Amino acid sequence: MQLITEAVVYQLKHDTQGRITAANYYDWNKISHRVTAENFVLAANRHRNVEAAADVQQ
């Protein structure tokens, strides 16, 4: 298993049965990559800036 960190997936490819077969992503330097595999584990993260946090608290 390979863990790829600091990546932003911008496209998932799937086969005719709906299974993910490839992921296109940008690395930290905004260089595009493509990875193929039989299994994928995707994790999401959301960044909140100080202004957004302040709006929520008001």
ABEGO torsion letter per residue (X at the ends): XBBBBGBBBABBBBBAAGBBABBBBBBAAGBBBBBBBABBBBBBBBBBBAAAAAAAAX
